[in-house]
Amino acid sequence: MLLLIFARYSLNMNNSFFDQNQVELVSNFFDLVNANFQGHKNAVCWHRKPAGDFKEIVSKLKLRENITEVSIKELLSLQLSVAGHAAREIILEDLRLLTDFGASPSLNLIKNYERDEELDFISTDVYSYHVDRSPISTDTFLCTYYGTASDILPNGDAIQKIRILEIREKLKELHGGPEDEFDFFLKEYYFDLHYQPTLNARPINLGSGNLWRLAVDHPEQKVLPCIHRAPLEKKDEYRLLLIC
């Protein structure tokens, strides 16, 4: 079993580690969508502290399932204070910007995600560090308006779980088929998308209010996909997340 000891970094505009390596910081939507992924840089952050009371919005939304998609109609129906109204305008503008860009944003009220407990030696749920994959050229956008935010990892601070000998051997037992079909098996069940932090890994917390663009694994991508994970939710606190 790997012993994991790592510190979590918070995003800081004055921290050159983020500027020069994995993360590019920008100050508007145009630069967010037009920044180039290159070298080790596979994440772009529109760094901001949007005004408004997002907690009020969360308190007035109705959780129908553990992950509830919030429609624009439902959002507009809320009776809000001045601060709540300001927060809603930020969300509506983000939805508009991303939709006009050609993305399909979803606003989710989250109690928790489903946990993967089928196998005791590898986890493939969103709480595990993973990358996104797409057959077409696209990126992942996300913003946590309220609640605990996600983490990303520098690619050099993680190892693909399928390359850990103990896990790989158990996956081969689970596969139980011809060796030349093993790689297909790993992709078919998404085992190859998941990563284990290395010793002294440096997770970067994405923070609240920042709009992020993360590189995805697809045929035209020129950089490594961004490794990220969903956070463990705090007890009795919902998350309000925009994602596409």
C-alpha positions as CSV (number, residue, x, y, z in Angstrom):
1,M,0.0,0.0,0.0
2,L,1.3,3.4,-0.9
3,L,1.9,5.9,1.9
4,L,0.5,9.2,0.7
5,I,1.8,12.5,2.3
6,F,0.8,15.6,0.4
7,A,-0.1,19.2,1.0
8,R,-3.0,21.0,-0.7
9,Y,-2.2,24.3,-2.4
10,S,-4.7,27.1,-2.8
11,L,-4.7,29.2,-5.9
12,N,-2.7,32.4,-5.6
13,M,-2.4,35.0,-8.3
14,N,1.2,35.8,-7.0
15,N,2.3,32.2,-7.0
16,S,4.6,31.6,-10.0
17,F,4.2,27.8,-9.7
18,F,0.7,28.1,-11.1
19,D,1.6,30.8,-13.7
20,Q,4.5,29.0,-15.3
21,N,3.7,25.4,-15.1
22,Q,0.3,23.7,-15.0
23,V,-2.1,26.6,-14.6
24,E,-2.6,29.8,-16.7
25,L,-4.5,32.5,-14.9
26,V,-6.7,34.9,-16.9
27,S,-9.1,37.7,-16.1
28,N,-11.9,37.3,-18.5
29,F,-14.0,34.7,-20.5
30,F,-12.4,35.5,-23.9
31,D,-8.9,34.7,-22.6
32,L,-10.2,31.6,-20.8
33,V,-11.5,30.0,-24.0
34,N,-8.7,31.2,-26.2
35,A,-5.6,30.4,-24.1
36,N,-3.5,27.6,-25.6
37,F,-2.7,24.4,-23.8
38,Q,1.0,23.7,-24.2
39,G,3.9,22.1,-22.5
40,H,2.8,21.1,-19.0
41,K,0.0,23.7,-19.1
42,N,-3.3,21.9,-19.2
43,A,-5.6,24.1,-17.0
44,V,-6.8,27.7,-17.4
45,C,-8.4,29.6,-14.6
46,W,-10.5,32.7,-14.8
47,H,-9.5,33.9,-11.4
48,R,-12.3,35.9,-9.8
49,K,-14.3,36.5,-6.6
50,P,-17.8,37.0,-7.8
51,A,-20.1,39.1,-5.6
52,G,-23.3,37.8,-4.2
53,D,-24.9,35.3,-1.8
54,F,-24.6,31.9,-3.4
55,K,-25.5,30.2,-0.1
56,E,-28.9,31.8,-0.3
57,I,-29.5,30.3,-3.7
58,V,-28.5,26.9,-2.4
59,S,-30.8,27.2,0.6
60,K,-33.8,27.9,-1.6
61,L,-33.2,25.3,-4.3
62,K,-34.9,21.9,-3.9
63,L,-32.8,18.8,-3.9
64,R,-34.8,16.1,-5.7
65,E,-32.0,13.6,-6.1
66,N,-28.4,13.4,-4.8
67,I,-27.4,15.3,-8.0
68,T,-30.2,17.6,-9.1
69,E,-29.9,19.6,-12.3
70,V,-31.2,23.1,-11.8
71,S,-32.9,24.7,-14.8
72,I,-32.8,28.4,-15.7
73,K,-36.5,28.5,-15.1
74,E,-36.1,27.2,-11.6
75,L,-33.2,29.6,-10.9
76,L,-35.3,32.5,-12.1
77,S,-38.3,31.5,-9.9
78,L,-36.3,32.0,-6.7
79,Q,-37.3,35.0,-4.5
80,L,-33.9,36.4,-3.5
81,S,-32.3,39.3,-1.6
82,V,-30.2,41.8,-3.4
83,A,-27.1,39.7,-2.7
84,G,-28.8,36.6,-3.8
85,H,-30.0,38.3,-7.0
86,A,-26.4,39.4,-7.7
87,A,-25.2,35.8,-7.3
88,R,-27.9,34.6,-9.7
89,E,-26.9,37.1,-12.3
90,I,-23.3,35.7,-12.2
91,I,-24.6,32.2,-12.8
92,L,-26.9,33.2,-15.6
93,E,-24.1,35.1,-17.3
94,D,-21.8,32.1,-17.1
95,L,-24.4,29.9,-18.5
96,R,-25.0,32.3,-21.4
97,L,-21.3,32.7,-22.1
98,L,-20.7,29.0,-22.3
99,T,-23.8,28.3,-24.3
100,D,-22.9,31.0,-26.8
101,F,-19.4,29.5,-27.0
102,G,-21.0,26.2,-28.1
103,A,-20.8,24.3,-24.8
104,S,-23.7,22.6,-23.0
105,P,-23.4,23.8,-19.4
106,S,-25.3,22.2,-16.5
107,L,-25.9,23.7,-13.1
108,N,-26.0,21.0,-10.4
109,L,-27.0,21.0,-6.8
110,I,-25.0,18.2,-5.3
111,K,-25.5,16.3,-2.1
112,N,-23.1,13.6,-3.1
113,Y,-22.0,11.4,-6.0
114,E,-22.4,7.7,-6.2
115,R,-19.5,5.8,-4.7
116,D,-17.8,2.9,-6.5
117,E,-17.6,0.1,-4.0
118,E,-17.7,-2.9,-6.3
119,L,-14.0,-3.5,-6.2
120,D,-11.9,-3.2,-3.0
121,F,-8.6,-2.6,-4.8
122,I,-9.5,0.2,-7.2
123,S,-12.0,3.0,-7.2
124,T,-13.3,4.5,-10.4
125,D,-15.8,7.1,-9.1
126,V,-15.3,10.9,-9.4
127,Y,-13.8,11.1,-5.9
128,S,-10.8,9.2,-7.4
129,Y,-8.3,11.3,-9.3
130,H,-9.1,10.9,-13.0
131,V,-9.0,12.5,-16.4
132,D,-11.9,13.1,-18.8
133,R,-12.0,11.5,-22.2
134,S,-13.8,12.5,-25.4
135,P,-13.8,11.3,-29.0
136,I,-14.1,14.9,-30.2
137,S,-12.1,18.1,-29.5
138,T,-13.5,19.6,-26.4
139,D,-12.5,20.8,-22.9
140,T,-14.1,20.5,-19.4
141,F,-15.4,23.7,-17.8
142,L,-16.4,23.9,-14.2
143,C,-17.1,26.4,-11.4
144,T,-18.0,25.7,-7.8
145,Y,-20.2,28.6,-6.7
146,Y,-20.8,27.2,-3.2
147,G,-19.4,24.3,-1.2
148,T,-16.2,22.4,-1.3
149,A,-14.2,22.8,-4.6
150,S,-12.5,20.1,-6.7
151,D,-8.7,19.5,-6.8
152,I,-6.3,19.0,-9.7
153,L,-2.9,17.4,-9.7
154,P,0.2,18.1,-11.8
155,N,0.6,15.1,-14.1
156,G,4.1,14.4,-12.7
157,D,2.5,14.0,-9.2
158,A,0.4,11.0,-10.2
159,I,0.7,7.5,-11.5
160,Q,-1.9,5.7,-13.5
161,K,-3.6,3.1,-11.3
162,I,-3.3,0.4,-13.9
163,R,0.5,0.8,-13.8
164,I,0.6,0.0,-10.1
165,L,1.7,-3.7,-10.1
166,E,-0.6,-4.9,-7.4
167,I,-3.6,-3.3,-9.0
168,R,-2.7,-4.4,-12.5
169,E,-2.3,-8.0,-11.4
170,K,-5.8,-8.0,-9.8
171,L,-7.3,-6.4,-12.9
172,K,-5.7,-9.2,-15.0
173,E,-7.4,-11.7,-12.8
174,L,-10.7,-9.8,-13.1
175,H,-10.3,-9.7,-16.9
176,G,-9.5,-13.4,-17.2
177,G,-9.2,-13.2,-21.0
178,P,-6.5,-13.1,-23.7
179,E,-3.5,-10.8,-23.1
180,D,-4.1,-9.0,-26.3
181,E,-7.5,-7.9,-25.2
182,F,-6.4,-6.6,-21.8
183,D,-5.8,-3.0,-22.9
184,F,-9.3,-2.9,-24.5
185,F,-10.8,-4.2,-21.2
186,L,-9.0,-1.4,-19.2
187,K,-10.4,1.3,-21.5
188,E,-13.9,-0.3,-21.8
189,Y,-14.4,-0.1,-18.0
190,Y,-12.5,3.3,-17.6
191,F,-9.8,1.8,-15.4
192,D,-7.1,3.6,-17.4
193,L,-8.6,7.0,-16.6
194,H,-7.8,6.9,-12.9
195,Y,-4.7,8.0,-11.0
196,Q,-3.0,7.6,-7.7
197,P,-1.2,10.6,-6.1
198,T,2.5,10.1,-5.7
199,L,4.4,10.6,-2.4
200,N,4.5,14.3,-1.7
201,A,2.0,15.1,-4.4
202,R,0.8,18.7,-4.6
203,P,-3.0,18.9,-5.1
204,I,-4.3,22.3,-6.2
205,N,-7.7,23.3,-4.9
206,L,-9.8,25.1,-7.5
207,G,-11.5,27.4,-5.1
208,S,-14.9,28.9,-5.1
209,G,-16.1,31.3,-7.8
210,N,-13.3,30.6,-10.3
211,L,-14.3,29.4,-13.8
212,W,-11.9,26.7,-15.0
213,R,-11.1,25.0,-18.3
214,L,-9.4,21.7,-18.1
215,A,-7.7,19.7,-20.9
216,V,-9.4,16.5,-21.9
217,D,-8.0,13.3,-23.4
218,H,-9.0,13.3,-27.1
219,P,-7.2,12.6,-30.4
220,E,-6.4,16.2,-31.2
221,Q,-5.1,17.2,-27.7
222,K,-1.5,18.3,-27.7
223,V,-1.0,18.1,-23.9
224,L,-1.7,15.6,-21.2
225,P,-5.2,15.7,-19.9
226,C,-5.8,17.4,-16.6
227,I,-6.0,15.1,-13.6
228,H,-8.8,16.1,-11.2
229,R,-11.2,14.8,-8.6
230,A,-14.4,15.8,-6.9
231,P,-14.1,16.7,-3.2
232,L,-15.7,14.8,-0.3
233,E,-18.7,16.9,0.6
234,K,-19.0,18.4,4.0
235,K,-21.8,17.1,6.2
236,D,-25.1,18.9,5.7
237,E,-23.6,21.2,3.0
238,Y,-24.6,21.0,-0.6
239,R,-22.4,22.0,-3.5
240,L,-23.5,24.3,-6.4
241,L,-21.5,23.4,-9.4
242,L,-21.5,24.5,-13.0
243,I,-20.0,21.9,-15.3
244,C,-19.8,21.0,-19.0
